[in-house]
Amino acid sequence: MDKQRIKIEQHGGLGLVWCAGWLFTLGYMDLGFWKGVLAIVIWPYYLGVQMAVPAVTG
């Protein structure tokens, strides 16, 4: 029976740097707790809507 090889790659470094920078920015803006939570939840949605590729019609 052949042995299966499993290759594990980890690509989490850049995401952690982005998250740390995002939290630093929220702290620098001196937001209250609930405004900070709201910013973490809603801001990525607006970024996604803004950067989304528009659908081609016609």
Contacts in CASP RR format, 6 or more apart in sequence:
PFRMAT RR
TARGET T0000
AUTHOR 0000-0000-0000
METHOD contacts of the structure
MODEL  1
MDKQRIKIEQHGGLGLVWCAGWLFTLGYMDLGFWKGVLAIVIWPYYLGVQ
MAVPAVTG
22 40 0 8 1.000
26 36 0 8 1.000
26 39 0 8 1.000
26 40 0 8 1.000
31 39 0 8 1.000
END
